[in-house]
Amino acid sequence: LRKLFRVSQAAASSIEAEARIRNTVNAVQDSLNQASVAIYILDESERQLVQVAARGSQVFALTLSPDQGLARQALTWGQPIIVNDLRTLSGVAPQDDAPPYDGAPYDGGLQGSGLQGSGLQGSHTFSQLVVPLALGRRVIGIISVQSQQLNAFSEDDVRLLQTLSGNLAATVESARLFQEIQAANERLREVDRLKTQFLANMSHELRTPLNSIIGFSRLMLKGIDGPITAEQEEDLTSIHQSGQHLLRLINDILDMSKIEAGKMVLLFEQVDLVEVARNVLATITALLSDKPVALLTEFDPELPLIEADPIRIRQILLNLLSNAAKFTDAGTIRLQIQREDGFVHLQVADTGKGIEEKHFDKLFREFEQVDASPTREVGGTGLGLPITKNLVTLHGGEIWLESEWGRGSTFHVRLPIQQKEQPAISA
């Protein structure tokens, strides 16, 4: 019991699985006072034993095969194996005095044990105890203890290792799973990096020809290349609007790629929020031209200039207001900007359908939408609000939502008037 307590205490001395395994091996060797202790687990093929921890002068450094001898028996039967005179396994007659030595390297009698290795050259191992490590009915490995003494092991030693084997097997398995998870996470990070790089490269490649389509269609609409008919004007308008829509989608993907890669950089300057808001409102008015929706504004007359990236502030306002326009078929959309201590508070309120509270988190996760069905009424990539949230965060601000189903939605944004760090913030 004292031995079990010491070994159990050592096994519980760390929260890391690998450290618990090492501590257990060390404690077993100290408790049994033997030459070496080693733990081996089966590899994925379940035909090779691989050492995961060991201590002592006769530790095996090679990959081991369970196809013969003691290892095979312990793994196959799921029962401990004791051999207190290994010379019987190699055909050497057991003796009570010193072992025979004729000048040739002696392998400790392990030639038939399935545990031979270069670490035994020139040493004498006479006793061995092998205990399987099992998770339920599945044997995952063994713990092997070797001694230079004859008749070194007793039933008490077997019971000690059997008592430990369950927890030790679970610890070994958790260490293996943890390594697999780490490797999988590393692969996922690499895949994510490659995906982000691919999206960024593709976005650049797509924008070049798309800008030409948009530019030339605009020139033709202005009549620079000559007069056009009404039908041609209608077709060119459709081309121009579709090109702009596609460009916005590509820009969203590029922005999300930059944010995920930590390469989104903000260039701060003094920004007049009211001026930016009025420019954005002109765009939103065009989006509402065919809807019975009133666009209302309320600006604090003492609103200060804020330290921000003007391009990204415009993007924040455009995303919030275009989102409101998309989901509001009738009623009002109100933009309100007020000063609150060291912050400015923007509110975009609409009388649209509203959102159930259980869907709030979904709105700010990339590529997710409240209605993701193929028959949804409103299209989009699901990137506008996640990008908005990231841009607000990069400005040192916060964004939140108030909404009820059937009662419209209000998006709130608080931005600091002065930035804490100069001159730029990177994601």
Disulfide bonds with the S-S distance in Angstrom:
none
